[in-house]
Amino acid sequence: MTQLESKVAIITGASSGIWRATAKIFCQEGAKIIVGARREKELHALVSEINEAGGEAVALAGDVTKESYNKALVDLAIASFGKLDIAFNNAGTLGKGGITELSIEDWQATIETNLSSAFLAAKYQIPAMLKQGGSIIFTSSFVGHSVGIPGMAAYSASKAAVIMITQSAASECSPKVTVNSICPGPVDTDMWIQIDAEWTAIENKPVGTAWRERVEAVPMARAQTSEDVASMAYFLASKDSDFITGQSYHVDGGVLML
């Protein structure tokens, strides 16, 4: 039997590379999944790919900052598969801009997407898991434990707060439900294309420089992949992590060593 056989999982993540890689691993290991994202076309393409490969997946497009959508995802899991065992809450946005130039609208949008969505997800996921137990996983970032980075105040603040949501939720719903977070470093995804473009503009350097410099600083001497993060999500969803809760795991190739 595979590790996630008979388990039911919600995976959200704005159709990102990490979201896609995690969905595939979970299905390969026997989980039935509910995938959520804003981009409906990419969402249904992934579901079709999984179902054609013999997995079981359903989709619901929507906005993770809305309370009704978080409730609907849990309701869909129960209506489709009878329960909820695992949730990987991976939605996020960059939230660019220095403190003096960042608008209150951009600040609030970043906090809502990265932090409020985590609160709303846990609010509905925890009650659905308390009867049989379960695992909730959030995506934070290495910047949540790092030094301040110019131009990333909103993002850094939101990701640090996700770590505290993780610990608070873990304390509240132990021993039935484990709650942990993953702190990736620079991952080779579309978000980092955006980050590189903005940082190189600020630093007046050629496009691609910021990404190359970050990769060169990784002790493991390579760029991080979505699969690196998905593998940690799988571990935290599996029985092997049953005695782990309230933790924030750095999956960053050694960029930040605590």
Stockholm file with secondary structure:
# STOCKHOLM 1.0

chainA/1-258         MTQLESKVAIITGASSGIWRATAKIFCQEGAKIIVGARREKELHALVSEINEAGGEAVALAGDVTKESYNKALVDLAIASFGKLDIAFNNAGTLGKGGITELSIEDWQATIETNLSSAFLAAKYQIPAMLKQGGSIIFTSSFVGHSVGIPGMAAYSASKAAVIMITQSAASECSPKVTVNSICPGPVDTDMWIQIDAEWTAIENKPVGTAWRERVEAVPMARAQTSEDVASMAYFLASKDSDFITGQSYHVDGGVLML
#=GR chainA/1-258 SS CCTTTTCEEEEESTTCHHHHHHHHHHHHTTCEEEEEESCHHHHHHHHHHHHHTTCEEEEEECCTTSHHHHHHHHHHHHHHHSCCCEEEECCCCCCCBCTTTCCHHHHHHHHIIIIIHHHHHHHHHHHHHTTTCEEEEEECCGGGSSCCCTTBHHHHHHHHHHHHHHHHHHHHHTTTEEEEEEEECSBSSHHHHHHHHHHHHHHTCCTTHHHHHHHHTCTTSSCBCHHHHHHHHHHHHSGGGTTCCSCEEEESTTSSCC
#=GC SS_cons         CCTTTTCEEEEESTTCHHHHHHHHHHHHTTCEEEEEESCHHHHHHHHHHHHHTTCEEEEEECCTTSHHHHHHHHHHHHHHHSCCCEEEECCCCCCCBCTTTCCHHHHHHHHIIIIIHHHHHHHHHHHHHTTTCEEEEEECCGGGSSCCCTTBHHHHHHHHHHHHHHHHHHHHHTTTEEEEEEEECSBSSHHHHHHHHHHHHHHTCCTTHHHHHHHHTCTTSSCBCHHHHHHHHHHHHSGGGTTCCSCEEEESTTSSCC
//
